[in-house]
Amino acid sequence: MAKRASVRWAVAGFVLAAGYADLAMGGETLAPILLVLGYCVLVPLAILT
């Protein structure tokens, strides 16, 4: 059970890092999608499970 939660946190962290990296390079489309997906879907999913 703990391994599954760790994988979900790792995926959330990777998606957020990719979103911020794209934002730093001037991304205007992919960055907001990744950040919203990370913060509104993946982080709550990792917290609740």
C-alpha positions as CSV (number, residue, x, y, z in Angstrom):
1,M,0.0,0.0,0.0
2,A,2.8,2.5,0.9
3,K,4.6,1.7,-2.4
4,R,1.5,2.6,-4.4
5,A,1.3,6.0,-2.6
6,S,4.9,6.6,-3.2
7,V,4.5,6.0,-6.9
8,R,1.5,8.4,-7.0
9,W,3.6,11.1,-5.2
10,A,6.5,10.5,-7.6
11,V,4.2,10.9,-10.6
12,A,2.7,14.1,-9.2
13,G,6.1,15.5,-8.5
14,F,7.3,14.6,-12.0
15,V,4.3,16.2,-13.7
16,L,4.7,19.4,-11.5
17,A,8.4,19.6,-12.3
18,A,7.7,19.2,-16.0
19,G,5.0,21.9,-15.8
20,Y,7.4,24.3,-14.1
21,A,10.2,23.5,-16.5
22,D,8.0,24.2,-19.5
23,L,6.8,27.4,-17.8
24,A,10.4,28.5,-17.4
25,M,11.0,27.9,-21.1
26,G,8.0,30.1,-22.0
27,G,5.4,27.5,-22.4
28,E,2.0,28.9,-22.7
29,T,-0.1,25.8,-23.4
30,L,1.4,22.7,-21.9
31,A,2.7,24.3,-18.7
32,P,-0.8,25.3,-17.4
33,I,-2.3,22.0,-18.3
34,L,0.5,20.0,-16.5
35,L,0.3,22.3,-13.4
36,V,-3.5,22.1,-13.2
37,L,-3.4,18.3,-13.7
38,G,-0.7,18.0,-11.0
39,Y,-2.2,20.2,-8.4
40,C,-5.9,19.5,-8.9
41,V,-5.9,15.8,-9.8
42,L,-2.6,14.0,-8.9
43,V,-1.7,15.6,-5.5
44,P,-5.2,15.2,-4.1
45,L,-5.2,11.6,-5.4
46,A,-1.9,11.0,-3.7
47,I,-3.2,12.5,-0.4
48,L,-6.4,10.6,-0.4
49,T,-5.0,7.2,-1.1
